[in-house]
Amino acid sequence: MLRLLGMVAMMAGDLDASKLRFVEALRIAQQIDHRIAQYYSLAALGWHAASSGQARLGAQLLGAAETVATGAGAIIYGPSVPLLAAAKESAVAALGASKFEAEFKTGKRLSREAALRLALGESDHVEVATEGIEAGPLAKREVEVARLVAEGLSNKQIGARLFISDPTVATHIRNIMNKLGVNSRAQIASWITSSNCQR
């Protein structure tokens, strides 16, 4: 149902709402280890990425979806077929045929777990805006979370901004505090200000 709501939002042009639905659907499929639903959600997120200017990510997710589909014995049929074809065409147009094929093959080589992490934005493979960062002990995603903490956003707001769940945000914040040796959000903000991690 969440995936279908995401498709409706995509067709209506609401990319933010559609991604939230697709991510939520994928998280549930991951929790219950429903591999066919994981395939559908990976394909939907590939469609979203290709349609929102993230052609490289789209190509990788579409490739990963194909591998998961083979393992699960699943196929996409009905109205989703032309939508996925259009997503591939869009990514090919943005990247060029050879670059698309290379990224698609990169996605196909991912393990199912790595593909899910990539789709959920929990992987280092995801392109994130990190130019000019001196992150020190923090991973790229932790720097993103720390910046948003410094902006005064709540866990829920951070989750919505980065398309991750509230528990994932809380885990990132705990990890940030442990790595920095601090125990408050204000101290995280102070570290961001003093360590040249501003945008």
C-alpha positions as CSV (number, residue, x, y, z in Angstrom):
1,M,0.0,0.0,0.0
2,L,2.8,2.4,0.9
3,R,4.5,1.7,-2.4
4,L,1.3,2.3,-4.3
5,L,0.8,5.6,-2.4
6,G,4.4,6.5,-3.4
7,M,3.6,5.8,-7.1
8,V,0.5,8.0,-6.9
9,A,2.6,10.8,-5.4
10,M,5.3,10.3,-8.1
11,M,2.7,10.5,-10.9
12,A,1.3,13.7,-9.2
13,G,4.9,15.2,-9.2
14,D,5.3,15.2,-5.4
15,L,8.8,13.7,-5.3
16,D,9.3,14.3,-1.6
17,A,6.1,12.5,-0.5
18,S,6.8,9.6,-2.9
19,K,10.3,9.0,-1.6
20,L,9.0,9.0,2.0
21,R,6.4,6.3,1.0
22,F,8.9,4.2,-1.0
23,V,11.5,4.3,1.9
24,E,8.9,3.4,4.4
25,A,7.7,0.5,2.3
26,L,11.3,-0.7,1.8
27,R,12.0,-0.5,5.6
28,I,9.0,-2.7,6.3
29,A,10.0,-5.2,3.5
30,Q,13.5,-5.3,5.1
31,Q,12.2,-5.9,8.6
32,I,10.0,-8.8,7.6
33,D,12.6,-10.1,4.9
34,H,10.0,-9.9,2.1
35,R,12.3,-10.2,-0.9
36,I,9.7,-9.6,-3.6
37,A,8.5,-6.4,-1.8
38,Q,12.2,-5.4,-1.5
39,Y,12.5,-5.8,-5.2
40,Y,9.5,-3.6,-5.9
41,S,10.7,-1.0,-3.5
42,L,14.2,-0.9,-4.9
43,A,12.8,-0.5,-8.4
44,A,10.5,2.3,-7.2
45,L,13.4,4.1,-5.6
46,G,15.4,3.7,-8.8
47,W,12.5,5.3,-10.6
48,H,12.4,8.1,-8.1
49,A,16.2,8.7,-8.3
50,A,16.2,8.7,-12.1
51,S,13.3,11.1,-12.1
52,S,14.8,13.5,-9.6
53,G,18.1,14.2,-11.1
54,Q,20.1,11.4,-9.5
55,A,20.7,9.3,-12.6
56,R,23.8,7.5,-11.2
57,L,21.9,6.4,-8.1
58,G,18.9,5.5,-10.2
59,A,21.0,3.3,-12.5
60,Q,22.6,1.5,-9.5
61,L,19.2,0.9,-7.8
62,L,17.6,-0.4,-11.0
63,G,20.6,-2.8,-11.4
64,A,20.3,-3.9,-7.8
65,A,16.5,-4.4,-8.2
66,E,17.2,-6.7,-11.2
67,T,19.5,-8.9,-9.1
68,V,17.0,-9.0,-6.2
69,A,14.2,-9.9,-8.6
70,T,16.2,-12.8,-10.0
71,G,16.9,-14.1,-6.6
72,A,13.2,-13.8,-5.5
73,G,11.8,-15.0,-8.8
74,A,9.8,-11.8,-9.2
75,I,8.8,-9.6,-12.2
76,I,7.1,-6.2,-12.5
77,Y,4.0,-6.1,-14.6
78,G,1.1,-3.8,-15.4
79,P,1.4,0.0,-15.2
80,S,4.8,-0.1,-13.6
81,V,6.5,-1.5,-16.7
82,P,6.4,1.7,-18.8
83,L,7.3,3.8,-15.7
84,L,10.5,1.8,-15.1
85,A,11.3,1.9,-18.8
86,A,11.0,5.7,-18.7
87,A,13.2,5.8,-15.6
88,K,15.9,3.8,-17.5
89,E,15.6,6.1,-20.5
90,S,15.9,9.2,-18.3
91,A,19.0,7.8,-16.6
92,V,20.5,6.8,-20.0
93,A,19.9,10.3,-21.4
94,A,21.5,11.9,-18.4
95,L,24.5,9.6,-18.1
96,G,25.0,8.3,-21.7
97,A,24.6,4.6,-22.6
98,S,28.0,3.4,-21.5
99,K,28.0,5.2,-18.2
100,F,24.5,4.0,-17.5
101,E,25.5,0.4,-18.2
102,A,28.5,0.7,-15.9
103,E,26.4,2.1,-13.0
104,F,23.7,-0.5,-13.7
105,K,26.3,-3.3,-13.5
106,T,27.6,-1.8,-10.3
107,G,24.1,-2.0,-8.8
108,K,23.7,-5.6,-10.0
109,R,26.9,-6.6,-8.2
110,L,25.7,-5.3,-4.8
111,S,24.6,-7.8,-2.2
112,R,21.0,-7.5,-1.3
113,E,21.9,-6.0,2.1
114,A,24.2,-3.4,0.4
115,A,21.5,-2.6,-2.1
116,L,19.0,-2.0,0.7
117,R,21.5,0.3,2.5
118,L,22.1,2.2,-0.7
119,A,18.4,2.7,-1.3
120,L,17.8,3.8,2.3
121,G,20.7,6.3,2.2
122,E,22.7,4.3,4.7
123,S,25.6,3.5,2.5
124,D,28.9,5.3,1.7
125,H,28.1,4.6,-2.0
126,V,25.4,7.3,-2.0
127,E,26.5,10.6,-3.4
128,V,26.1,13.2,-0.7
129,A,27.1,16.9,-0.7
130,T,30.3,16.8,1.3
131,E,32.5,19.3,-0.5
132,G,34.8,21.2,1.8
133,I,34.2,18.9,4.8
134,E,36.8,18.2,7.4
135,A,34.8,15.5,9.1
136,G,37.4,14.2,11.4
137,P,36.0,11.1,13.1
138,L,32.6,11.2,11.6
139,A,31.2,9.4,8.6
140,K,29.5,11.4,5.8
141,R,26.0,10.6,7.0
142,E,27.0,11.5,10.6
143,V,28.3,14.9,9.4
144,E,24.9,15.5,7.6
145,V,23.0,14.6,10.8
146,A,25.4,16.8,13.0
147,R,24.8,19.8,10.7
148,L,21.1,19.4,11.0
149,V,21.4,19.1,14.8
150,A,23.4,22.3,14.7
151,E,20.6,24.0,12.8
152,G,18.3,23.1,15.7
153,L,16.2,20.4,13.9
154,S,14.5,17.7,16.0
155,N,15.1,14.0,15.3
156,K,11.8,13.9,13.4
157,Q,12.7,16.9,11.2
158,I,16.2,15.4,10.5
159,G,14.6,12.1,9.5
160,A,12.2,13.8,7.1
161,R,15.0,15.9,5.6
162,L,17.3,12.9,5.1
163,F,14.6,10.3,4.4
164,I,15.6,8.1,7.3
165,S,13.6,6.9,10.3
166,D,13.6,8.5,13.8
167,P,15.4,5.5,15.4
168,T,18.1,5.7,12.7
169,V,18.5,9.5,13.5
170,A,18.8,8.6,17.2
171,T,21.4,6.0,16.4
172,H,23.5,8.4,14.4
173,I,23.3,11.0,17.2
174,R,24.4,8.5,19.8
175,N,27.3,7.5,17.5
176,I,28.3,11.1,16.9
177,M,28.3,11.8,20.7
178,N,30.4,8.7,21.3
179,K,32.9,9.6,18.6
180,L,33.2,13.2,19.7
181,G,33.2,12.4,23.4
182,V,30.3,14.8,24.0
183,N,26.9,14.3,25.7
184,S,24.6,17.0,24.3
185,R,23.2,18.4,21.1
186,A,24.6,21.8,21.9
187,Q,28.1,20.3,22.1
188,I,27.6,18.7,18.6
189,A,26.6,22.1,17.3
190,S,29.7,23.6,18.9
191,W,31.9,20.9,17.2
192,I,30.2,21.6,13.8
193,T,31.0,25.3,14.2
194,S,34.6,24.9,15.2
195,S,35.5,22.1,12.8
196,N,34.8,23.7,9.4
197,C,31.9,21.3,8.7
198,Q,29.6,24.1,7.7
199,R,28.1,24.1,4.2
